């Protein structure tokens, strides 16, 4: 799982809601309509655990694949001129991530967990309020690492060694 997984899910969410969603703290022209922002708060890499052997063509090589659980913590917010328009949109986004995105999650090989409830994230900027509503969620997937090693032919190695006992 990589950052492209986050981008793909957010693009699908944006299309589903018909609302543009930008990466927070990225330079963009602020639209006059409702829009969303997302930010990766943390990427947590678990510890690689069990491995499986992979079939490869080269008999002099051995390949194995390790796997681990990886987690992106995402903050999603919707920004607009009237807070009462933002709560229903955040609810729709939560519904999408919980249920409606089932096919997209399966395609990406991920699971989504919502962290908590929809929050008022309104801030005061200079002399106006920036109305903002949002929630945090986790994207959970499997990270993989492949390793290729030199193989040892045990039959050739054992028969090629001469032992003498004195």
N, C-alpha and C positions, 0 to 999 in steps of 0.2 A: 504494500500500500504506500502511495506517495502523495505529494501535494496535488497532483493532477486529479486524484480521486476526489479531493475536496472541491476543486474547481468544477468537475463534472457534475457533482451533486448540486452545487449552488446554481449552476447554469440551468439544470433541470427544474429546480425550485423556482427560479426567476421566470422561466417559461411558463410553468404551471400557474403561477400567480399573476402573470402579465405585469410584473413590476421589475424594473431594473435593480440589480443587486451588485454593488461594487465592493472591492476589498477595502476595508477601513484603512485610513491613513495613506491611501493611494491618491495621487493627484488626479482629480477629475472635476469637470464642471458640474457644480451642484444643480441638479434639476429642480424646477419649480413644482413638480408633481411629487407624489409619494415615491420614495425609493428605499432600498435596503442597503445595509452594509454588513459585512462579515469580517471576522478577525480570528485567526488561529491563535488561541491563547497559549496552548502547550501541545507539543507532540511528544508523547510518551512511548518509548520503545521498551518493550518487555525483554526478558532474557531469552535467548535462543535455547530451545529445549531439544527434544528428540529429533532425530534425522531419519531420512529414508534414503535408500540407495536408488540411484537413477541408472537406467540403461544407457550406455554410450557405445559408439562404434569402435573406438580405439581400445584394444585389449591391454594396452600398457598403462591405461589410466583407470582411475576409480572416481566416481562422482557421487556426492551426497548432497542432500538439500535439507537445511535446517529451517525451522519456522518459529515465529514468535508472534504474540499478540501485540498489535500497535494501536495507538489511540490518539486521535486528534481532538482536542477540546476547542470548540468553536463558539464564538459569541455572535449572535445574529440580532440586528436591530433594524427597525423600520422608522423612517424619519419623514415628517410631513408638517403641514401647517395647522392641523387640528388633531389633537390627541384622540378624539372619539373615532376617527377614521383608522387609527393605527391598531387598536386592540383587535378588531375583527381580522385584520390582515395577519397579525401575529398568530391568532388562533388558527387561521387557514394554513399558515406555514407549519405550525406544530402538527396539525392534522396530516399535512402532506408528509412530513418526516416520519410520523408514526405509522401511517397506513398507506396513503396514496402512492408513495414512492417505492412500493414493494418490488416492482419489476426493475427499477433503476438500481436499488440496493442489491438485488440478486445479480444483476449484470456486473456491478462493481465489486461484488464479493464482500460486502460490508454489512454491518448492523449499526443502527442509530439508537442512542439512548438520550432522552431529554433530561436535562438537569434542572429540576425545579419548575417554577411557574413563569408566566409572562410578567415582566417587570416594567414599571415606569422608569425610563432612563433619561428623562428630560433634563436638559442643562440650560443654564442662563448664559448667553453669549453677548457681551457688551450691553446692549439695551433691549434684546429680544430673547424669547425662549426658543430653543430648538427642541420641538416635541419629538420624543424618541421612546419607542416601546420595543422590548425584545426579550430574548431568553438565550440560554446556553444549551449546547448539546454536544454529545460525543459521537464521533465516527470511529467505529471499532472494526479492525480488519486484521488480516494475517500478513506479516512481512516474511519474505523468504530470502535465504542466502544460499547460493550454491558454491560448493568447493570441489575442485578437481585435484586429485592426488595421484602420485605414481602408484601403479599397482605392482604387487609382488606375485610372481608365479611360484606358488609354494612347491609344486611338483618339480619344476626345473631347479629351484633353489635347493631342495632337500637332496635330489639325486645328484646334484653337482658338487655336493660336499662329501669329502672322504673323511671318514672317522677312523682313527687308529687308537687302540688301547694298548698301552705299554705296561 
